[in-house]
Amino acid sequence: MGDRSPKSVQKQASQKQSKADASNQQKQSLIASQQATKAKLAANKKK
């Protein structure tokens, strides 16, 4: 059985949140780089 003390539960929750935040940050940076690439291509087409 797992440790169900409040401290343990809090620690697990914070680790899970931290992992989710890191994942979201990666997704956001990927989206930003894709948008930058699209903007560059659009700018080059206008020339």
TAMOBEL-V719456 format. One record per backbone hydrogen bond with DSSP energy under -0.5 kcal/mol. CO is the residue of the C=O (numbers start at 1). NH is the residue of the N-H. E is the energy in kcal/mol with one decimal. If there is no record, write none. Layout:
co & nh & e
CO & NH & E
CO & NH & E
This chain:
co & nh & e
5 & 9 & -2.5
6 & 10 & -2.5
7 & 11 & -2.3
8 & 12 & -2.4
9 & 13 & -2.3
10 & 14 & -2.4
11 & 15 & -2.2
12 & 16 & -2.4
13 & 17 & -2.3
14 & 18 & -2.3
15 & 19 & -2.2
16 & 20 & -2.1
17 & 21 & -2.6
18 & 22 & -2.2
19 & 23 & -2.1
20 & 24 & -2.5
21 & 25 & -2.3
22 & 26 & -2.0
23 & 27 & -2.2
24 & 28 & -2.5
25 & 29 & -2.3
26 & 30 & -2.2
27 & 31 & -2.5
28 & 32 & -2.5
29 & 33 & -2.2
30 & 34 & -2.2
31 & 35 & -2.4
32 & 36 & -2.2
33 & 37 & -2.1
34 & 38 & -2.3
35 & 39 & -2.3
36 & 40 & -2.3
37 & 41 & -2.3
38 & 42 & -2.3
39 & 43 & -2.3
40 & 44 & -2.3
41 & 45 & -2.0
42 & 46 & -1.4
43 & 47 & -0.9
